[in-house]
Amino acid sequence: MSSATMVDPSSEQQALDAYSLTVSSVVERVAPSVANLRVVSRRRDGAQVTVGAGSAIVLSADGFLLTCAHVITARRGNGLRNGVASFLDGNELSFEAVGSDALTDLAVLRTEHGGLDPAALGDAEALRVGQLVVAIGNPHGFTSSATAGVVSALGRSLPAREGATVRTIDNVIQTDASLNPGNSGGALATSAGSVVGVNTALAGIGLGLAIPINHATRRIIGALITDGRVRRGYIGISAAPRPIAPAQRDRHGPGDVVEVSQLVADSAAERGGLRSGDQIVEINGRRMHGVADLQDALDAESINSHLVATVLRAGFEHKLVIVPTELPR
């Protein structure tokens, strides 16, 4: 074997050591900020029984935790469960649900005492495919288990439902870090120890998926802490992305638009003049490239406000004024 094809064993050992040190340092930094949740319910005879398990991330020293909505939501109805949060140092604290949002699969909890070690939240917008990430949680009740991998893909979509409302959770992170039942609500962290995602097993398809921590997520967390819920605008359409017509690219740029497939009778969209087949290009001057852009535009501030929609219909451009109502719960 020529020297050109020989591998220096010491270099392999050094690389392995560097990788191991990185992962172990992330675990040491983040694991104290990840709780093991035991979700309980009270029986008719008054006894408490464990009905579920999961993980949660410490948001603040005074006791706020972040987890997945499906971890604490009762299987029947929309009730929220309480329970006990256990930490790496052996501390066990009762928690109560502050609020949840099934349409992003996020929920905020609060423990009975403060003095917790909050995680350092990062920004998932800075992630790159191939980047090292570490998932920390409590699969099958095993406290502070860690799996390492890389970011496999970005920008995935995950369906979510609340009552009759179906939306997509956008910009979901896909990793090859193994996730199992109990990991939901746990932390996905970078090599720097910043939490950039909330692990979720909502899909149930064996993929490592995480809800991103970004500007939109932070707004949702803030709304859950202050109001216990997330308010959204509603115009009453079903829609899908469609490529913009070549004749319109010079004016509006390339990429997709949002095509209306169905309208709810007497909805804000119908009252505003939208029709099936219309293509929404802009809302209040903001380019709509897909359903996620439309969902972002229909935030709490859009409720009862006048939105100007730029619409393409049969090759002609129209300006319509739509006044969203509040998305029913």
N, C-alpha and C positions, 0 to 999 in steps of 0.2 A: 504494500500500500504506500503510495507516495505521500510525502509530507503535506502536500496540498490538500489531501482528503482526510488527514488525521485531525481529530478533535481533541483539544487539550482538556483532560478531565477536570483540571482545576478551574477552567473558565466555566464549564457546565455547573460545577458546584457553586461558584460565585454567583452565577445567574439564578440558580435555585434559591440560594440564600437571600438574594436581594428580593426575589418575589415573595418568599416566605416572610421576610421581615416587613415588607409592605403590608401584606394581608394581616399579619398579627398586630401591627401597629394600629391599623384601622379598627380591628376588633377591640383592642384595648381602649381606644378612644370612644368608640360609638356604643359598645355593648352596655355600659352603665346607663345609657339613655334610652334603652329599649326594654319595655316591660312585657312580661308574660301575663296575658289576660285570661282570667277564668270568669266566664260569663254565667250568671246564675239566674234562676227563676224561682218564684215561690209557689209551692203546691197549695192545693186547697186546704190541707191540714196545717199550713203555715210553715212547713219545712222548706228550706232552700236546697235546690238541686242544681248541679252544674249542667248547663245545656249547650255550652259551646266554649271555644278557646280561640285565641289569636294572639296578636302582638300589638304593641303601640309604641309610638315615639314621643319622648318628652319634649314638649314645646317650650315650656317655661318653668322656672324654679318654683313658682307658686302653685303648680299642680296641674296645668293643662297638658293633655295628651292628645296625639293624633293617631287615628286608626282608620280601618276601612268600615264603611257603613254596614256592609253585610255581616261583619263580625258581631255587631251588637243589635241587629234588627231581628225582632221576633219573626219566626218563620211564617206565622199566620198573622195578618194585620200589619199595621205600621208602627207598633209599639217598639220602644227601645229598651234594651236590657241593661242592667247594672251588673256589678261584680267586683272582683278583687284583682288588683295589679301587683305582680310580684317583680322585684328587681334583683339585679345580680348580687347586691350586698345582703340579700336576705330580707329586705324590707318588704312588707305586705301592706297595701293600702286599699281601702274600699274606693271604688270610683262610681260616679254617676254620669250618664250621658248628658252632655250639654246640648248637642244638636247633631243632626246628620243630614247628608245630601246624597240620596241614592243615585242621582244622575251623574255624580262624579265619584261615587263609592268612597266618600270621605266622611269622617265623623270626628267630633271633638268630645273628649271626656275630661272630667276633673276629679282629682283625688281629694281625700279628706284633709290632707296635710301638704305643706310645701317642702322646701328644702331639697328639691329634686335636681338632677344634673341634666340640663337641657342639651339637646343635640344642636350642632351647628348646621343650619339649613343652607344649602347651596342653590344653584340655578341649573336646572336640567337643560336650559337652552344652550349651555356651553358644552354639553356632552358630544362626543364623537364616536362613530361606529368603530369598534375595536378597542375602546378604552376599558381599562381594568375597573371593575366594580365588585363590591362585596355586599352580599345580602345577609342581614342579621335578623334573626327572629327566633320563634319557639315552635318549630315543627313537631307535631305529635306530642307537644308538652315538654320537649327537651329544651331547657332554658339556654338562651344565648348561643344557639347554633349558628355557625357561619359557613357560607359557601361563596366561593370566588369564581368569577368568570369575566366575560367581556360584554360590552354592549353589542348585541347582535344586530339590532335595527332600531331606528327611531321613527317617530311619526305614525306608529300603529294606531288603529282605532278599535275601541272595545265597546260593544253595545251595553247600555244600561237602561233600566226601566224603573219608573216610579208611578204606580197606578196604571193609568192608560197612556202615560207619556213615555215615549221611547226616544232616547238621544244617544249620541256616541260620546264616549270619553276619548278625547283627542290627544295626539302627541304622546301616546303611551310608549314607554320604554320596554324593549324586548331584550332580555339577556339570556345567556346560557348558564347563569347561576341557578342551581337546582332549588325549586320551591316546592314545599309540601304543605298539607293542611296544618294550620297553626302559624304559618309564615305571614298570612295576610295581616297587614297593618304594621309589619316590620320595616326596617330601614334598608334602603339601597344606597350605599355610600361610595364615594370616589376614593382613590388612593390617598387623597389629602384629608379624608375623614369627614367630608361634607356630605350631608344627606340630600340626595337629589331625587329620590323617589320613595313612594310608599308601596311596598310589595303587595300584590293582590293575586288571589287564586280565583277571582270572580269568573274568569273565562272557563275554568275547569277543563282545559284542553292540554295540560301538561307543559305549557310554555312558561318561562320566567318573565312575568310582566310586572311593571311598576307604574303607578300613577305619578306623573312628573311633579316635582316641586318647581314652580315657576311663578310668574306674576299673577296669572289667573288663579292658580292654586292658593296663593297667599291671600287673595281677595276673598276666596271661598272660606278659608280658615278664619279670617277676620269676621266674616258675616256669621259663621257658626258660633264663634265665641260671643259676639255681641247680641245677636238676634236668635240664635238657635236654629236658623234655617237660611236658605238662600232664595232670594226673590229674583224672578226672571220675567222678561217680557214674553208675550205670546201673540202670534198673529194668525195661527191656524192654517198652516200649509204642510204638505209633504213635499220634499224637494230632493234633488240629486245634482251632483256636478255634471256639467256638460262643457265640451270645448267651445270657446267663443267662435262665432262665424268669422272666416277670413276677412270679410269686408269690414268688420268692426275692430280688427286688431290694431290698425293705425291709430284709432281714437282711444281705445280702452286698453290696449296692450294685449299680449298673449296670455294663455292660460285658460282655466275653466271659469265658467259662470255658474250661478245657481238657478236651475230650471225648476219651475213649479209643476209638480205632477198632479196634486190634488189640493182642493181648498175645503175647509170646514164651512158649512153653511152659516151665514150671518157672523162670520169671524171678522177680525180686524182687517185681514187681507182682502176678503171679499168686499167689505164696506169701502176699502180704499181703492178698489178697482182692479186688483190683480186678477188674472185669469190663468186657467190651466194652460201650460205651454209657455207662459212668460218666462223670460230669462232675466234674473236680477243681476245687474252688473255692479251697482254701487248702492250703499246705504249712507246717506248723509255725506257723500263724497268719498267714502271709503270703499275701495275695490273689494268685491266679493269673489274669492277664488274657490269657495266650497262651502259646504254646510257648516263647517266649524267657524268660518268667518261670520256667517249669519247668526249662529248661536252666540258668538262673542258680542255681536252688535245688540242682541236682545238681552241686555243686562238689566239690573234693577232700575237704573236711571232711564231706561227706555220706556218704562211703564207709563202710559197716559201722555207720553211726549209725541211730538209730530216728527216722524221719520220720513225723509224724502228718498224714495227708491227710484233709481234709474233703471228702467226696464226695457229690454228689447222684445219687440212683438212684430212678427212678420217683416223683419228687416228694418223696422222703424223704432226710434228711441222715444220713450215716454217718461215723464216725471209724475210719480204718484205719491200722495201723502198718506201714510199709514200710521194709525195710532194704536200701538200694542196695548193689550190688556195684561193683567198679571197671570202668569201660568198657574192654573189651578193645581192644588196639592192633591 
